[in-house]
Amino acid sequence: MPESKPRKRAARPTEAATAQQYKPNPIWYKPVMFGLMIIGLLWIITFYITSGQLPVPAWASWNIVAGFGIAIIGFLMTTRWRS
């Protein structure tokens, strides 16, 4: 009785091949990411400590939105952070 030929399996990509797709971030990425988070926090703290006189008096309570916006950009950068 004739034997059937064994099927060839498709080559699976190795872990080394998939790891090459992700390159680490540039050297400036981490300091900018943490810097934006800290600047946003300091913006909000400055607004509260000075009773709205600083950082931009004309913006009034929008200074809080500006501070959170700066910090959120830093936090969003953490989703793209690769070592």
N, C-alpha and C positions, 0 to 999 in steps of 0.2 A: 504494500500500500504506500503511495507517495506521501511524503511529509510536506506540510505547508511551509512556506517561507516565513521566517519571523519578521514582524513589522518593525520598522526602524522608528525609534522615538525621536520627536523633535528635540533639538538641543535646548535646554533651559538656560536662561541667562544666569550667570553666576552672581554671587553677591558682590564680587569685585567689579563686575561690569556695571551693576546698578549704582554702586558707590561712586563711580567715576562721573556720573551724571551731575552730582551735587558738588559744586566747588565751594570751598569756604568763603565767607564774606571777606571783603577788603578790610584792611587794618583799621580804617577810619570808622567802620560801621558801628562797632560796640561803643566807642566814646560818644558818638553822635546820639545813639539810641539812649544811653544813660543820661547824657547831657540834656536832651529834650525833656526827659521825665523830671529831672531835677529843676530845670528852668521853669517848667510848668508849676511845680510845687512851690518854688520860691516866689513866683508871680502871685499865686493865690495867697500865700502867707504875707507877702508885702502888702497886698490889698487890704487884708484884714487888720494887720498891725497898724497901718497908717490911717485907718478909718476911711478908706476910699480916696485919699489924697494922692497916692501913688499906685501903680506905675503910670497910668494914663488917666488923669482926673476927668477928662471929657467923656470917657467911656462909661463911667459910673459902674453899675453892676455887671456890665459886659466884660469887665476885667476878669470875672470868675470864668466866664465862657472862654475867654482867650487863654487863661491859664490851663483850664481843663483841655482845651483844644491842643495846646502845645504838648501837654503830658500824654494825651491819647495818641498823638502821632508817634511818640516814643514807644508807647506800649504796642502799637500796631507793628512797629519795626521788629518787635520780639518774635512775631510770627514768621518772619523771614530769616531769623538768626540761625546760622549754621556754623558749627565749629570745624 
